[in-house]
Amino acid sequence: MDVCSDVKGKKSWPELVGTSGEIAASIIESEHEGVDAFIVEEGSFVSTDIRCDRVRVFIDDHGIVKEVPKIG
């Protein structure tokens, strides 16, 4: 079951994999009002709670997006 199924608009941004994390976060927030994008280094501890107003942007050591950013 998709907990965030009632969210309108995009729920993931596969086109941002391979781009700068800073740029990706900016694009996500500009395309989806009410969503905050958080940059997270790969391997960092993150909470397991699901929030429909959050997108985690996982980056590598060079600041490049490594996973598809998605709501949750």
C-alpha positions, -999 to +999 in steps of 0.1 A: +000+000+000+013+034-010+010+056+022+014+088+001-011+078-026-032+110-020-002+132-029-008+152-060+019+156-086+052+138-090+063+113-064+098+105-078+125+121-099+145+094-118+158+120-142+179+135-114+201+105-108+237+116-118+231+153-112+243+175-084+224+170-051+220+207-046+205+212-080+183+181-076+169+194-043+162+228-058+144+212-088+123+190-065+112+218-043+104+240-073+083+213-090+064+202-060+050+228-036+048+216+000+077+191-003+110+197+014+141+180-002+169+169+022+203+160+010+217+129+027+251+113+022+250+077+011+253+054+041+240+079+066+215+069+093+180+080+085+147+075+103+123+049+090+092+071+093+073+079+061+065+115+055+046+126+024+061+161+026+098+149+024+121+138-003+156+125+006+182+131-020+210+106-015+244+117-027+279+102-030+312+117-018+312+140-048+277+154-042+261+134-071+226+119-067+230+081-065+194+069-059+160+080-074+147+108-051+111+100-040+085+112-016+084+093+017 
